[in-house]
Amino acid sequence: MTPLFQDSDFRKASGSGTGDCVEVALTDHNPDSVGLRDSKNPRSTVLVLTSAEWLAFTGGALMA
């Protein structure tokens, strides 16, 4: 686990049900960072994005 997100609450989409999905967390330690992790392996690596990268990612997902 990335120390930056060690005490963060990761959340997944309410529509994801019980299936495997990506979880997202924000942290007070660095408010410009967004963490992503695999829900089936929560102790594994966290992908860290900047706020700008997160906005580009979610904007691109909405366009798809």
TORFISE-417807 format. One record per atom (N, C-alpha, C): residue in three letters; atom name; z, y, x. Coordinates in Angstrom, 3 decimals. Atoms other than C-alpha are relative to their C-alpha. Example, Ala and Ser with C-alpha at 12.3 -4.5 7.8 and 13.67 -1.06 7.14 Angstrom:
2
REC   aa  at        pz        py        px
REC  ALA   N     0.000    -1.190     0.890
REC  ALA  CA     7.800    -4.500    12.300
REC  ALA   C     0.000     1.200     0.900
REC  SER   N    -0.060    -1.190    -0.820
REC  SER  CA     7.140    -1.060    13.670
REC  SER   C     0.730     1.090    -0.770
! end
This chain:
64
REC   aa  at        pz        py        px
REC  MET   N     0.000    -1.182     0.852
REC  MET  CA     0.000     0.000     0.000
REC  MET   C     0.000     1.235     0.890
REC  THR   N     0.040    -1.266    -0.713
REC  THR  CA    -0.840     3.456     1.256
REC  THR   C     1.305     0.748    -0.247
REC  PRO   N    -1.295    -0.664     0.188
REC  PRO  CA     2.496     5.270     1.873
REC  PRO   C    -0.067     1.225    -0.919
REC  LEU   N     0.164    -1.180     0.834
REC  LEU  CA     1.151     8.364     0.125
REC  LEU   C     0.186    -0.331    -1.482
REC  PHE   N    -0.070     0.395     1.410
REC  PHE  CA     1.092     6.418    -3.177
REC  PHE   C     1.072    -1.059    -0.263
REC  GLN   N    -1.014     1.044     0.110
REC  GLN  CA     4.085     4.124    -2.623
REC  GLN   C     0.868     0.137    -1.250
REC  ASP   N    -0.867    -0.205     1.160
REC  ASP  CA     6.195     5.663    -5.419
REC  ASP   C    -0.757     0.548    -1.214
REC  SER   N     0.809    -0.549     1.085
REC  SER  CA     3.319     6.626    -7.711
REC  SER   C    -0.154    -0.991    -1.144
REC  ASP   N     0.282     0.822     1.175
REC  ASP  CA     2.687     5.347   -11.213
REC  ASP   C    -1.504    -0.111    -0.168
REC  PHE   N     1.422     0.237     0.202
REC  PHE  CA    -0.767     3.808   -11.372
REC  PHE   C    -0.231    -0.314    -1.469
REC  ARG   N     0.329     0.199     1.414
REC  ARG  CA    -2.435     3.785   -14.777
REC  ARG   C    -1.420    -0.492    -0.132
REC  LYS   N     1.357     0.446     0.279
REC  LYS  CA    -5.438     2.082   -16.254
REC  LYS   C    -0.392     0.450    -1.395
REC  ALA   N     0.502    -0.443     1.306
REC  ALA  CA    -7.600     2.923   -19.239
REC  ALA   C     0.608    -0.840    -1.113
REC  SER   N    -0.611     0.712     1.125
REC  SER  CA    -6.020     2.024   -22.560
REC  SER   C    -0.962    -0.995    -0.624
REC  GLY   N     0.989     0.917     0.558
REC  GLY  CA    -9.258     0.322   -23.611
REC  GLY   C    -0.308    -1.184     0.883
REC  SER   N     0.318     1.086    -0.927
REC  SER  CA    -9.227    -2.058   -20.654
REC  SER   C     0.635    -1.319    -0.398
REC  GLY   N    -0.637     1.244     0.429
REC  GLY  CA    -7.012    -4.606   -22.408
REC  GLY   C     0.781    -0.649     1.123
REC  THR   N    -0.732     0.727    -1.042
REC  THR  CA    -5.560    -7.300   -20.155
REC  THR   C    -0.904    -0.404     1.148
REC  GLY   N     0.937     0.367    -1.054
REC  GLY  CA    -8.665    -7.668   -17.985
REC  GLY   C     0.250     0.732     1.293
REC  ASP   N    -0.098    -0.646    -1.304
REC  ASP  CA    -8.992    -6.742   -14.345
REC  ASP   C    -0.726     1.335    -0.051
REC  CYS   N     0.610    -1.323     0.023
REC  CYS  CA    -9.732    -3.103   -13.796
REC  CYS   C     0.489     0.827     1.182
REC  VAL   N    -0.428    -0.958    -1.013
REC  VAL  CA    -9.266    -0.098   -11.555
REC  VAL   C     1.139     0.820    -0.581
REC  GLU   N    -1.121    -0.847     0.396
REC  GLU  CA    -5.969     1.788   -11.728
REC  GLU   C    -0.060     1.300     0.791
REC  VAL   N     0.067    -1.336    -0.589
REC  VAL  CA    -5.627     5.504   -10.952
REC  VAL   C     1.396     0.599     0.078
REC  ALA   N    -1.290    -0.687    -0.135
REC  ALA  CA    -2.668     7.520    -9.653
REC  ALA   C    -0.189     1.356     0.658
REC  LEU   N    -0.127    -1.307    -0.647
REC  LEU  CA    -1.905    11.104    -8.763
REC  LEU   C     1.353     0.008     0.686
REC  THR   N    -1.266    -0.047    -0.719
REC  THR  CA     0.874    11.979    -6.346
REC  THR   C     0.483     1.430     0.174
REC  ASP   N    -0.591    -1.320    -0.252
REC  ASP  CA     3.249    14.920    -6.008
REC  ASP   C     0.003     0.326     1.487
REC  HIS   N    -0.027    -0.209    -1.445
REC  HIS  CA     3.207    14.403    -2.220
REC  HIS   C    -1.212     0.798     0.471
REC  ASN   N     1.226    -0.711    -0.343
REC  ASN  CA    -0.372    15.657    -2.026
REC  ASN   C    -0.829     0.126    -1.275
REC  PRO   N     0.647    -0.128     1.303
REC  PRO  CA    -1.697    17.009    -5.345
REC  PRO   C    -1.528     0.025     0.053
REC  ASP   N     1.458     0.010    -0.121
REC  ASP  CA    -5.269    17.134    -3.979
REC  ASP   C    -0.535    -1.414     0.224
REC  SER   N     0.426     1.382    -0.226
REC  SER  CA    -5.390    13.316    -3.689
REC  SER   C     0.121    -0.827    -1.265
REC  VAL   N     0.007     0.948     1.113
REC  VAL  CA    -6.259    10.656    -6.241
REC  VAL   C    -0.109    -1.389     0.623
REC  GLY   N     0.022     1.362    -0.529
REC  GLY  CA    -5.530     6.989    -5.518
REC  GLY   C    -0.608    -0.969    -1.003
REC  LEU   N     0.595     1.053     0.822
REC  LEU  CA    -7.545     4.053    -6.852
REC  LEU   C     0.371    -1.349     0.603
REC  ARG   N    -0.305     1.339    -0.495
REC  ARG  CA    -6.546     0.400    -6.612
REC  ARG   C    -0.461    -1.046    -1.014
REC  ASP   N     0.401     1.140     0.822
REC  ASP  CA    -7.476    -3.017    -8.007
REC  ASP   C     1.230    -0.510    -0.743
REC  SER   N    -1.169     0.401     0.784
REC  SER  CA    -5.136    -4.008   -10.859
REC  SER   C     0.436    -1.441     0.267
REC  LYS   N    -0.381     1.392    -0.249
REC  LYS  CA    -5.236    -7.695    -9.926
REC  LYS   C     0.616    -0.196     1.391
REC  ASN   N    -0.584     0.071    -1.338
REC  ASN  CA    -4.085    -6.930    -6.364
REC  ASN   C     0.664     1.346     0.328
REC  PRO   N    -0.581    -1.344    -0.113
REC  PRO  CA    -1.772    -3.879    -6.632
REC  PRO   C     0.635     0.319     1.355
REC  ARG   N    -0.603    -0.271    -1.317
REC  ARG  CA    -0.234    -4.270    -3.144
REC  ARG   C    -1.043     0.133     1.101
REC  SER   N     1.080    -0.101    -0.966
REC  SER  CA    -3.614    -4.106    -1.452
REC  SER   C    -0.312     1.465     0.309
REC  THR   N     0.426    -1.324    -0.433
REC  THR  CA    -5.475    -1.085    -0.117
REC  THR   C    -0.216     0.945    -1.178
REC  VAL   N     0.249    -1.055     0.973
REC  VAL  CA    -5.561     2.167    -2.070
REC  VAL   C    -1.122     0.876     0.548
REC  LEU   N     1.076    -0.909    -0.361
REC  LEU  CA    -8.796     4.144    -1.962
REC  LEU   C     0.458     1.407    -0.365
REC  VAL   N    -0.482    -1.368     0.224
REC  VAL  CA    -7.865     7.829    -1.577
REC  VAL   C    -1.201     0.939    -0.073
REC  LEU   N     1.059    -0.981     0.215
REC  LEU  CA   -10.199    10.483    -2.964
REC  LEU   C     0.610     1.394    -0.098
REC  THR   N    -0.429    -1.377     0.237
REC  THR  CA    -9.932    14.255    -2.904
REC  THR   C    -0.259     0.327    -1.471
REC  SER   N     0.239    -0.416     1.386
REC  SER  CA    -9.890    16.088    -6.229
REC  SER   C    -1.486     0.218    -0.260
REC  ALA   N     1.442    -0.243     0.145
REC  ALA  CA   -13.515    17.139    -5.677
REC  ALA   C    -0.767    -1.318    -0.078
REC  GLU   N     0.656     1.315     0.050
REC  GLU  CA   -14.561    13.539    -4.978
REC  GLU   C     0.262    -0.700    -1.333
REC  TRP   N    -0.347     0.598     1.289
REC  TRP  CA   -12.721    12.357    -8.111
REC  TRP   C    -0.825     0.619    -1.129
REC  LEU   N     0.805    -0.670     1.024
REC  LEU  CA   -14.490    14.961   -10.256
REC  LEU   C    -1.463    -0.429     0.075
REC  ALA   N     1.382     0.466    -0.155
REC  ALA  CA   -17.865    13.912    -8.814
REC  ALA   C    -0.141    -1.438    -0.491
REC  PHE   N     0.007     1.405     0.435
REC  PHE  CA   -17.053    10.224    -9.433
REC  PHE   C     0.043    -0.113    -1.523
REC  THR   N    -0.134     0.096     1.456
REC  THR  CA   -15.924    10.695   -13.020
REC  THR   C    -1.160     0.691    -0.706
REC  GLY   N     1.169    -0.658     0.578
REC  GLY  CA   -18.748    13.123   -13.740
REC  GLY   C    -1.217    -0.893     0.038
REC  GLY   N     1.116     0.931    -0.119
REC  GLY  CA   -21.260    10.583   -12.476
REC  GLY   C     0.136    -1.172    -0.948
REC  ALA   N    -0.241     1.116     0.924
REC  ALA  CA   -19.663     7.834   -14.566
REC  ALA   C    -0.326     0.399    -1.425
REC  LEU   N     0.299    -0.476     1.351
REC  LEU  CA   -20.009     9.942   -17.705
REC  LEU   C    -1.495     0.135    -0.230
REC  MET   N     1.447    -0.174     0.118
REC  MET  CA   -23.695    10.502   -16.990
REC  MET   C    -0.726    -1.335    -0.075
REC  ALA   N     0.658     1.319    -0.056
REC  ALA  CA   -24.430     6.770   -16.580
REC  ALA   C    -0.125    -0.629    -1.360
! end
